[in-house]
């Protein structure tokens, strides 16, 4: 097994993913054009057909889930946040879409050979320790039919380390979100201390992500019973030699 972690690192999920603040600070970085470009690559990379059953794990507020459903696909979204699921369901209803949104933990998916395709997007892989992250992949493999395809995106660890900065500031009007990241080379974890200042109120939280390089991910997929079949340099489809900030990986369930 990769790494030595036995216990999941502290991750303040409820604070980090508080829907109101989260969407407020991220909204400007998620314009319609970006969302459509990501769905374009998902359609192409997963060779989607309208009869496919698609599972979106850690679907959040349905940013891509509803957009895929709008293009005529059959979607089920899973997320641990009731607040995000409420927003996703409400938006789907406004658009006249039939999307099944379910509460759930990506480590405990209750599906067995149900879906033709699965997704984990917006760098939602790596929240847990190595054993639990591998279990996430195993759970997704079990949810897929034999030969089913899985797409997920991750921070490109090699690029991140070359371009490391000690803080990142997101500003909206007079409000601030300040991220102070620290990478531990021994554990491969990126721990971020986030401070938000909104309407004069300060909130502090921490979250941690395990960053894997491509060879580690290839090995984990094999352990989970999946085969890495394609890697894209971000949703723009860049070549890996162009040093993209994000990797988009497609794997296939074997057996």
Buried (B, 14 or more C-beta within 10 A) or exposed (E): EBBEBEEBBEBBEEBBBBBEBBBBBBEEEBEEEEBEBBBEBBBEBBEBEEEBBBBBBBBBBBBBBBBBBBBEBBBBBBBBBEBBBEBBBEBBEEEEBEBBBEEBBBBEBEBEEBBBBBBBBBBBBBBBBBBBBBBBBBBBBBBBBEEBBBBBBBBBBBBBBEEEEEEEEBEEEEBBBBBBBEBEEEBBBBBBBBBBBBEEEEEEBBBBBBBBBBEBBBBBBBEBBBEBEEBBBBBEBBEBEEEBEBBBBBBBBEE
